[in-house]
């Protein structure tokens, strides 16, 4: 059976948007999702494909979270195959040796306007690099994401779509969980 992966943005971060792992599991199961697993506390839910398109699944989850918890939580959903394709498309294979230095921002859609991102002058941020590939924005920060000026600039470059980021460790663990 195929799987979907829901990526929730901004929950259980810094004491805000409290949504415990057990509640995430309970909510997904109450929606009729089967074979539900939750990775970490930060909003990574893997489940059997409910037969709805990923964008519809994202809307359903968003609406239920708002109704039950009163939280406005952006949700991006990928199928297992879409997640596998994102892993295979990694433009920074050298970063895999230091997986905490590599992040993938999952976008709800391909951005129609990338001018703000294009205007960053990314060469000025070397050795940090980014690459937008379809609905994924890869960010490699060899010195760490916390000190990266590029990471800060990229996060300010509004792309007009819902976005949520995961480090490479989490991305590959989600794929393994979807394959389990």
KOLLUM-858029 format. One record per residue (C-alpha): residue in three letters; chain; x, y, z. Coordinates in steps of 0.1 Angstrom, whole numbers. Layout:
N
{code Ala	unit A	x X	y Y	z Z} $
...
***
This chain:
180
{code Unk	unit A	x 0	y 0	z 0} $
{code Unk	unit A	x 13	y 35	z -8} $
{code Unk	unit A	x 19	y 61	z 19} $
{code Unk	unit A	x 16	y 98	z 24} $
{code Unk	unit A	x 37	y 119	z 47} $
{code Unk	unit A	x 23	y 150	z 64} $
{code Unk	unit A	x 47	y 177	z 73} $
{code Unk	unit A	x 33	y 202	z 98} $
{code Unk	unit A	x 51	y 235	z 103} $
{code Unk	unit A	x 58	y 252	z 136} $
{code Unk	unit A	x 45	y 228	z 162} $
{code Unk	unit A	x 61	y 221	z 195} $
{code Unk	unit A	x 88	y 247	z 188} $
{code Unk	unit A	x 99	y 269	z 216} $
{code Unk	unit A	x 68	y 261	z 237} $
{code Unk	unit A	x 45	y 273	z 210} $
{code Unk	unit A	x 17	y 254	z 191} $
{code Unk	unit A	x 17	y 225	z 215} $
{code Unk	unit A	x 6	y 194	z 197} $
{code Unk	unit A	x 20	y 163	z 214} $
{code Unk	unit A	x 30	y 132	z 194} $
{code Unk	unit A	x 2	y 111	z 209} $
{code Unk	unit A	x -24	y 137	z 199} $
{code Unk	unit A	x -9	y 138	z 163} $
{code Unk	unit A	x -13	y 100	z 162} $
{code Unk	unit A	x -49	y 102	z 176} $
{code Unk	unit A	x -59	y 129	z 152} $
{code Unk	unit A	x -46	y 111	z 121} $
{code Unk	unit A	x -64	y 79	z 132} $
{code Unk	unit A	x -96	y 98	z 138} $
{code Unk	unit A	x -95	y 109	z 102} $
{code Unk	unit A	x -95	y 73	z 91} $
{code Unk	unit A	x -58	y 71	z 82} $
{code Unk	unit A	x -43	y 37	z 87} $
{code Unk	unit A	x -9	y 25	z 97} $
{code Unk	unit A	x -1	y 58	z 113} $
{code Unk	unit A	x 34	y 66	z 126} $
{code Unk	unit A	x 47	y 99	z 140} $
{code Unk	unit A	x 84	y 107	z 138} $
{code Unk	unit A	x 96	y 131	z 165} $
{code Unk	unit A	x 74	y 157	z 181} $
{code Unk	unit A	x 77	y 183	z 153} $
{code Unk	unit A	x 49	y 172	z 130} $
{code Unk	unit A	x 60	y 143	z 108} $
{code Unk	unit A	x 31	y 119	z 103} $
{code Unk	unit A	x 33	y 89	z 80} $
{code Unk	unit A	x 2	y 69	z 71} $
{code Unk	unit A	x -14	y 47	z 45} $
{code Unk	unit A	x -25	y 67	z 15} $
{code Unk	unit A	x -61	y 76	z 22} $
{code Unk	unit A	x -70	y 78	z -15} $
{code Unk	unit A	x -71	y 116	z -16} $
{code Unk	unit A	x -47	y 138	z -35} $
{code Unk	unit A	x -19	y 151	z -12} $
{code Unk	unit A	x -31	y 187	z -14} $
{code Unk	unit A	x -66	y 176	z -3} $
{code Unk	unit A	x -51	y 156	z 26} $
{code Unk	unit A	x -31	y 187	z 37} $
{code Unk	unit A	x -63	y 208	z 37} $
{code Unk	unit A	x -82	y 181	z 57} $
{code Unk	unit A	x -54	y 179	z 83} $
{code Unk	unit A	x -51	y 217	z 85} $
{code Unk	unit A	x -89	y 221	z 90} $
{code Unk	unit A	x -91	y 194	z 117} $
{code Unk	unit A	x -61	y 208	z 136} $
{code Unk	unit A	x -77	y 243	z 135} $
{code Unk	unit A	x -111	y 229	z 146} $
{code Unk	unit A	x -98	y 206	z 174} $
{code Unk	unit A	x -68	y 225	z 187} $
{code Unk	unit A	x -75	y 261	z 177} $
{code Unk	unit A	x -40	y 262	z 160} $
{code Unk	unit A	x -33	y 275	z 125} $
{code Unk	unit A	x -7	y 250	z 114} $
{code Unk	unit A	x 4	y 250	z 77} $
{code Unk	unit A	x 6	y 214	z 63} $
{code Unk	unit A	x 24	y 201	z 33} $
{code Unk	unit A	x 19	y 165	z 22} $
{code Unk	unit A	x 40	y 143	z 0} $
{code Unk	unit A	x 34	y 108	z -13} $
{code Unk	unit A	x 61	y 82	z -5} $
{code Unk	unit A	x 72	y 84	z -42} $
{code Unk	unit A	x 74	y 122	z -41} $
{code Unk	unit A	x 96	y 120	z -10} $
{code Unk	unit A	x 118	y 94	z -26} $
{code Unk	unit A	x 122	y 116	z -57} $
{code Unk	unit A	x 132	y 145	z -35} $
{code Unk	unit A	x 158	y 124	z -18} $
{code Unk	unit A	x 171	y 112	z -52} $
{code Unk	unit A	x 172	y 148	z -66} $
{code Unk	unit A	x 195	y 161	z -38} $
{code Unk	unit A	x 218	y 185	z -56} $
{code Unk	unit A	x 243	y 184	z -28} $
{code Unk	unit A	x 254	y 147	z -24} $
{code Unk	unit A	x 286	y 158	z -7} $
{code Unk	unit A	x 264	y 171	z 22} $
{code Unk	unit A	x 251	y 136	z 30} $
{code Unk	unit A	x 282	y 130	z 51} $
{code Unk	unit A	x 271	y 158	z 74} $
{code Unk	unit A	x 233	y 154	z 73} $
{code Unk	unit A	x 226	y 182	z 98} $
{code Unk	unit A	x 241	y 207	z 73} $
{code Unk	unit A	x 215	y 198	z 47} $
{code Unk	unit A	x 179	y 209	z 48} $
{code Unk	unit A	x 150	y 205	z 25} $
{code Unk	unit A	x 121	y 229	z 25} $
{code Unk	unit A	x 90	y 213	z 11} $
{code Unk	unit A	x 67	y 237	z -8} $
{code Unk	unit A	x 30	y 232	z -13} $
{code Unk	unit A	x 34	y 241	z -50} $
{code Unk	unit A	x 61	y 253	z -74} $
{code Unk	unit A	x 65	y 290	z -67} $
{code Unk	unit A	x 52	y 312	z -96} $
{code Unk	unit A	x 76	y 340	z -87} $
{code Unk	unit A	x 112	y 332	z -77} $
{code Unk	unit A	x 125	y 367	z -82} $
{code Unk	unit A	x 131	y 373	z -45} $
{code Unk	unit A	x 151	y 341	z -42} $
{code Unk	unit A	x 169	y 348	z -74} $
{code Unk	unit A	x 179	y 383	z -62} $
{code Unk	unit A	x 197	y 370	z -31} $
{code Unk	unit A	x 231	y 369	z -49} $
{code Unk	unit A	x 238	y 335	z -34} $
{code Unk	unit A	x 275	y 336	z -43} $
{code Unk	unit A	x 279	y 362	z -15} $
{code Unk	unit A	x 269	y 335	z 11} $
{code Unk	unit A	x 295	y 309	z 1} $
{code Unk	unit A	x 302	y 282	z 11} $
{code Unk	unit A	x 264	y 280	z 19} $
{code Unk	unit A	x 243	y 272	z -11} $
{code Unk	unit A	x 207	y 266	z -21} $
{code Unk	unit A	x 190	y 251	z -51} $
{code Unk	unit A	x 153	y 252	z -59} $
{code Unk	unit A	x 141	y 221	z -77} $
{code Unk	unit A	x 104	y 220	z -84} $
{code Unk	unit A	x 86	y 219	z -50} $
{code Unk	unit A	x 118	y 214	z -30} $
{code Unk	unit A	x 143	y 240	z -19} $
{code Unk	unit A	x 176	y 224	z -8} $
{code Unk	unit A	x 198	y 244	z 16} $
{code Unk	unit A	x 234	y 233	z 24} $
{code Unk	unit A	x 251	y 251	z 52} $
{code Unk	unit A	x 284	y 234	z 59} $
{code Unk	unit A	x 290	y 257	z 90} $
{code Unk	unit A	x 256	y 249	z 104} $
{code Unk	unit A	x 221	y 263	z 98} $
{code Unk	unit A	x 221	y 283	z 131} $
{code Unk	unit A	x 249	y 307	z 119} $
{code Unk	unit A	x 240	y 308	z 82} $
{code Unk	unit A	x 232	y 342	z 67} $
{code Unk	unit A	x 219	y 324	z 36} $
{code Unk	unit A	x 194	y 304	z 56} $
{code Unk	unit A	x 181	y 336	z 71} $
{code Unk	unit A	x 180	y 353	z 37} $
{code Unk	unit A	x 162	y 324	z 21} $
{code Unk	unit A	x 136	y 323	z 49} $
{code Unk	unit A	x 128	y 359	z 42} $
{code Unk	unit A	x 125	y 354	z 4} $
{code Unk	unit A	x 87	y 350	z 4} $
{code Unk	unit A	x 77	y 325	z -24} $
{code Unk	unit A	x 40	y 328	z -20} $
{code Unk	unit A	x 35	y 291	z -11} $
{code Unk	unit A	x 33	y 271	z 21} $
{code Unk	unit A	x 67	y 259	z 32} $
{code Unk	unit A	x 82	y 237	z 59} $
{code Unk	unit A	x 118	y 225	z 63} $
{code Unk	unit A	x 134	y 193	z 76} $
{code Unk	unit A	x 170	y 184	z 80} $
{code Unk	unit A	x 184	y 155	z 60} $
{code Unk	unit A	x 183	y 131	z 89} $
{code Unk	unit A	x 146	y 136	z 93} $
{code Unk	unit A	x 139	y 134	z 55} $
{code Unk	unit A	x 157	y 101	z 52} $
{code Unk	unit A	x 141	y 87	z 84} $
{code Unk	unit A	x 107	y 97	z 70} $
{code Unk	unit A	x 114	y 78	z 38} $
{code Unk	unit A	x 125	y 47	z 57} $
{code Unk	unit A	x 94	y 49	z 78} $
{code Unk	unit A	x 72	y 52	z 46} $
{code Unk	unit A	x 90	y 21	z 33} $
{code Unk	unit A	x 86	y 1	z 64} $
***
